Amino acid sequence: MYFETLKGLFTLENILKVLEEYAALGPLPGILLPMIEAILPVFPLILFVMANAAAFGLWKGFIISWIGATLGAFIVFFTVRKLGRQRFFNFLTKHQKVKKLMNWIERHGFGFIFILLCFPFSPSSLINLVAGLSRVSTQQFVLAVIFGKLVMIFTISFIGYDLKSLVQQPNKTIFVLILMFLLWYIGKKIERRIHTEKID
């Protein structure tokens, strides 16, 4: 009930008012909002990203949201990675769905995390937490978050900044899909490079 009331306060209009009220702090509020969402997923990331795009412009708003979401993901991952063996997390690692997700992350590494993080409605906070509990390498996770969040945040920013234009010009949608593929390909190449260096 409390969370429902809290969610009701977060509308695009209200978030824009907050960004305007704290405009003197520059991009800091815009970074903090998506960063907090990564830690407390009850907050609406999509609205935060759209508000940043509307308040700061497409490119600046996108970069601000990306920095915040990425930092938040790293905070969750490294905190869980450090405390994951504590009793607090024991009940999670024994949960059937969590174990299954951990196995998938460990087997598929970068590619699996990247694809999940590309989609705005995927449970990114859960992915960050489970990745921290798993044996996936830090390099794979960091790469997947950087590129996956890049695609996801840019897509939301792109759509939120000018929704009418996206509907009227399908070429923009095709551009986003091509960008998604290119970032995935580049990420895989970098991952292979890291593995090669480890072997050498």
KAQUI-V79438 format. One record per residue. RES is the residue in three letters. BURIAL is b if it has 9 or more other ideal C-beta (glycine too) atoms within 8 Angstrom, else e. Layout:
# KAQUI-V79438
res = {RES,RES}
burial = {BURIAL,BURIAL}
This chain:
# KAQUI-V79438
res = {MET,TYR,PHE,GLU,THR,LEU,LYS,GLY,LEU,PHE,THR,LEU,GLU,ASN,ILE,LEU,LYS,VAL,LEU,GLU,GLU,TYR,ALA,ALA,LEU,GLY,PRO,LEU,PRO,GLY,ILE,LEU,LEU,PRO,MET,ILE,GLU,ALA,ILE,LEU,PRO,VAL,PHE,PRO,LEU,ILE,LEU,PHE,VAL,MET,ALA,ASN,ALA,ALA,ALA,PHE,GLY,LEU,TRP,LYS,GLY,PHE,ILE,ILE,SER,TRP,ILE,GLY,ALA,THR,LEU,GLY,ALA,PHE,ILE,VAL,PHE,PHE,THR,VAL,ARG,LYS,LEU,GLY,ARG,GLN,ARG,PHE,PHE,ASN,PHE,LEU,THR,LYS,HIS,GLN,LYS,VAL,LYS,LYS,LEU,MET,ASN,TRP,ILE,GLU,ARG,HIS,GLY,PHE,GLY,PHE,ILE,PHE,ILE,LEU,LEU,CYS,PHE,PRO,PHE,SER,PRO,SER,SER,LEU,ILE,ASN,LEU,VAL,ALA,GLY,LEU,SER,ARG,VAL,SER,THR,GLN,GLN,PHE,VAL,LEU,ALA,VAL,ILE,PHE,GLY,LYS,LEU,VAL,MET,ILE,PHE,THR,ILE,SER,PHE,ILE,GLY,TYR,ASP,LEU,LYS,SER,LEU,VAL,GLN,GLN,PRO,ASN,LYS,THR,ILE,PHE,VAL,LEU,ILE,LEU,MET,PHE,LEU,LEU,TRP,TYR,ILE,GLY,LYS,LYS,ILE,GLU,ARG,ARG,ILE,HIS,THR,GLU,LYS,ILE,ASP}
burial = {e,e,e,e,e,b,b,e,e,b,e,b,e,b,b,b,e,b,b,e,e,b,e,e,e,e,b,e,b,b,b,b,b,b,b,b,b,b,b,e,b,e,b,e,b,b,b,b,b,b,b,b,b,b,b,b,e,b,e,b,b,b,e,b,b,b,b,b,b,b,b,b,b,b,b,b,b,b,b,b,b,e,b,b,e,e,e,e,b,e,e,b,b,e,e,e,e,b,b,e,b,b,e,b,b,b,e,b,b,b,b,b,b,b,b,b,b,b,e,e,e,b,e,b,b,b,b,b,b,b,b,b,b,b,e,b,e,e,e,b,b,b,b,b,b,b,b,b,b,b,b,b,b,b,b,b,b,b,b,b,b,e,e,e,e,b,e,e,e,e,e,b,e,e,e,b,e,e,b,b,e,e,b,b,e,b,b,b,e,b,b,e,e,b,e,e,e,e,e,e}
